[in-house]
Amino acid sequence: MESAVYLFCLAPSKLLPEVVGKGVSGNESLAREDFDGISAVYCLVPLDDFEGPTAEERLQDLEWLGPRAVRHAEVIEQVMYHCPTFPARFGTLFSSLESLRQLLLVNDGRIREFLKSVRGKEEWAVKVLMDRGRAIEALVSIRLESHAETLDTLSPGARYFREKQLRAQAEKEISQEIRAICDGVGTDLAVCAHKVKARSLAGGMLGESELDIIANWAFLVSVTKVNELRSRVLKAEEEFKERGLIFRITGPWPPYSFAPPLQMESDA
């Protein structure tokens, strides 16, 4: 059966301790290969597991995919604990160590610069979720309060129709209102970070499928700034919870969101 090199991550050789443990499926052993000061953490896998006529179906099978995706992340986090890490995406394969060597040669400067840039830093994710019904009711209350004096002068019938107008206006403008809040919070949190990246809004969170994800940021944060970031997130949570907003911070993660794409030799 043909084998492939499954890459987990790259790291500075002099900072990377001995690599031990199982590979992506739990059946292989982890290994490392040093390339002029940059080490690749990898394992050998059957090529058919990830490529070929049955691979696409297998990659859609959560019972097969789930444990391997978890193990992929665990290995990278194990390395990240000790040194700067250039994480590879799940399923990154090479036909041989020589093929991997060629990739590193083509991207040598980019890899070294990235490893230097993330030293002493971690990726933290912040999501903002919205309970739409609660957010609309909060905005309606604000609008009603701001028009209270005028509403008190109206007849019951006229007041009823004016309140309906204010509610319809709030429902129409809720997205714009919440976006303005998120923009302000994002600017506040960015003070703690070296880099910020907006991530996809797709996908919900376990137990929170009824909520809308309205912001999803990745922050590259110095370890000395993590507590400040968490404090600012908690402050936003407290300030805007009555507006139907929920803030979730998770980490530390390997710097997936900030790793640059690598060129293959043919693209260089």
C-alpha positions in Angstrom: 0.0 0.0 0.0 1.4 3.4 -1.0 2.3 5.7 1.9 2.2 9.5 2.1 3.8 12.0 4.5 1.1 13.6 6.6 2.3 17.0 7.9 1.1 18.4 11.2 3.3 21.5 11.5 6.7 23.2 11.3 8.8 24.5 14.1 12.3 25.8 14.9 14.5 22.7 15.4 16.5 24.1 18.3 13.3 24.8 20.3 11.4 21.6 19.5 11.7 18.8 22.1 11.5 15.1 21.3 8.3 14.3 19.4 6.4 11.3 20.9 3.0 9.9 20.5 0.6 8.6 17.8 -0.1 10.0 14.4 -3.4 11.2 12.9 -5.3 7.9 13.1 -3.7 6.7 16.3 -2.1 3.8 14.5 1.1 5.5 13.3 4.0 7.0 15.3 4.9 10.7 15.2 8.2 11.6 13.6 10.2 14.7 12.9 12.6 15.6 10.1 15.0 18.5 10.3 15.6 20.8 7.3 18.3 23.4 8.0 16.9 24.5 11.3 13.2 24.0 10.5 11.6 20.7 11.7 8.6 19.1 10.2 6.4 17.0 12.6 4.7 14.3 10.5 3.6 10.7 10.3 3.2 8.2 7.5 -0.3 7.4 6.4 -1.8 5.2 3.7 -2.4 7.4 0.7 -5.7 5.8 0.1 -7.1 7.3 3.3 -7.0 10.8 1.9 -6.9 10.4 -1.9 -8.6 8.1 -4.4 -12.1 6.9 -5.2 -13.2 6.2 -1.6 -11.5 9.1 0.1 -14.2 11.8 -0.6 -16.8 9.6 1.0 -14.6 8.8 3.9 -13.9 12.5 4.5 -17.6 13.1 4.8 -17.9 10.4 7.5 -17.8 12.2 10.9 -17.1 8.9 12.7 -13.9 8.6 10.6 -13.1 12.3 10.3 -13.8 13.5 13.8 -11.1 11.6 15.8 -8.5 12.4 13.1 -9.3 16.1 13.1 -9.0 16.1 16.9 -5.7 14.3 16.8 -4.4 16.7 14.2 -5.2 19.6 16.5 -3.7 17.8 19.6 -0.4 17.3 17.9 0.0 20.9 16.9 -1.1 22.1 20.3 1.5 19.8 21.8 4.2 21.5 19.7 2.8 25.0 20.3 3.2 24.5 24.1 7.0 24.4 23.6 7.8 26.7 20.6 6.4 28.8 17.7 4.5 26.7 15.3 3.5 26.9 11.6 0.4 24.8 11.6 -0.6 22.7 8.5 -4.2 22.3 7.5 -5.9 18.9 8.2 -5.0 16.5 5.4 -1.8 18.1 4.2 0.1 15.4 2.3 3.4 15.0 0.5 4.5 12.1 -1.7 7.8 11.9 0.2 10.1 13.8 2.6 12.0 15.0 -0.5 8.8 16.6 -1.8 8.3 18.3 1.6 11.9 19.5 1.5 11.3 21.2 -1.8 8.3 23.0 -0.4 10.4 24.3 2.5 13.2 25.4 0.2 10.7 27.4 -2.0 9.1 29.0 1.1 12.1 29.2 3.4 12.0 33.0 4.0 8.2 33.1 4.5 8.3 30.2 7.0 11.1 31.6 9.1 9.5 35.1 9.1 6.2 33.6 10.3 7.8 31.5 13.0 9.6 34.6 14.2 6.5 36.7 14.1 4.4 34.3 16.3 7.0 33.7 19.0 5.4 34.5 22.4 2.0 34.9 20.8 -1.3 32.9 20.7 -4.4 32.9 18.6 -7.6 33.6 20.4 -11.1 33.5 18.9 -13.9 35.8 19.8 -17.4 35.2 18.5 -20.4 37.5 19.0 -23.8 35.9 19.0 -27.2 37.6 18.9 -30.5 36.5 20.3 -32.5 38.3 17.6 -35.8 38.5 19.5 -34.2 39.9 22.6 -32.1 42.3 20.6 -35.2 43.7 18.8 -37.2 44.0 22.0 -34.3 45.9 23.6 -34.1 48.3 20.7 -37.9 48.8 20.7 -37.7 49.7 24.4 -35.0 52.2 23.7 -37.1 53.8 20.9 -40.2 53.8 23.0 -38.4 55.5 25.8 -36.9 58.1 23.6 -40.4 59.0 22.2 -42.2 58.7 25.6 -43.2 62.4 25.9 -44.7 62.4 22.4 -46.5 59.1 22.9 -48.1 60.4 26.1 -49.8 63.2 24.1 -51.5 60.8 21.6 -54.9 59.2 21.8 -54.9 55.4 22.5 -55.5 54.6 18.9 -52.8 57.0 17.6 -50.4 55.7 20.2 -51.0 52.1 19.2 -50.2 52.8 15.5 -47.1 55.0 16.4 -45.8 52.2 18.6 -46.3 49.7 15.8 -44.3 52.1 13.5 -41.5 52.3 16.0 -41.4 48.5 16.3 -41.3 48.0 12.6 -38.5 50.6 12.3 -36.5 48.7 15.0 -36.9 45.4 13.2 -35.7 47.0 10.0 -32.7 48.7 11.6 -31.6 46.0 14.1 -28.8 44.6 11.9 -27.3 48.1 11.4 -27.5 48.9 15.1 -25.9 45.7 16.2 -23.2 46.0 13.5 -22.3 49.4 14.9 -21.9 47.9 18.4 -19.7 45.1 17.0 -17.5 47.5 15.1 -16.9 49.4 18.3 -16.2 46.2 20.4 -13.9 44.9 17.6 -11.9 48.2 17.7 -11.6 48.0 21.4 -10.4 44.4 21.4 -7.9 45.0 18.6 -5.9 47.2 21.0 -4.6 44.0 22.6 -3.6 42.3 19.4 -0.7 42.3 17.0 -3.1 41.2 14.2 -6.8 40.7 13.7 -8.6 38.6 11.1 -12.3 38.4 10.4 -13.4 34.8 10.1 -16.3 33.1 8.4 -19.7 33.5 10.1 -20.8 30.0 9.0 -21.5 27.3 11.6 -23.2 27.5 14.9 -22.0 26.7 18.5 -23.0 23.7 20.4 -26.2 24.4 22.3 -26.7 27.8 20.7 -28.1 27.0 17.3 -31.0 29.5 17.8 -28.5 32.3 17.9 -27.1 34.3 15.0 -23.3 34.6 14.7 -22.8 38.2 13.8 -19.0 38.5 14.3 -16.2 36.0 14.4 -12.6 37.3 14.9 -9.2 35.8 15.3 -6.7 37.8 17.4 -3.0 37.1 17.4 -2.1 38.1 21.0 1.1 38.3 23.0 0.9 36.0 26.0 1.3 39.2 28.2 -1.9 40.6 26.7 -4.2 37.6 27.0 -5.7 38.7 30.4 -6.4 42.1 29.1 -8.2 40.7 26.0 -10.3 38.4 28.2 -11.1 41.3 30.5 -12.3 43.5 27.6 -14.5 40.6 26.3 -16.1 40.2 29.7 -16.7 44.0 29.9 -18.4 43.9 26.5 -20.5 40.9 27.6 -21.7 42.8 30.7 -22.3 46.0 28.8 -24.4 44.5 25.9 -26.1 41.5 27.4 -29.3 43.4 27.8 -29.1 44.1 24.0 -29.3 40.4 23.3 -25.5 40.0 22.6 -23.4 37.1 23.8 -19.6 37.1 23.6 -17.6 33.9 23.5 -13.8 33.8 23.8 -11.8 30.6 23.2 -8.1 29.7 23.0 -5.3 29.6 23.0 -5.1 28.1 19.5 -2.2 27.5 17.1 -2.0 30.5 14.7 -4.1 28.9 12.0 -5.8 32.1 10.9 -2.5 33.9 10.4 -0.3 31.3 8.6 0.5 32.5 5.1 -0.2 30.2 2.1 2.8 28.3 0.9 3.8 28.1 -2.8 4.5 24.8 -4.4 7.7 24.7 -6.5 5.8 24.9 -9.7 4.1 28.2 -8.5 7.3 29.9 -7.5 
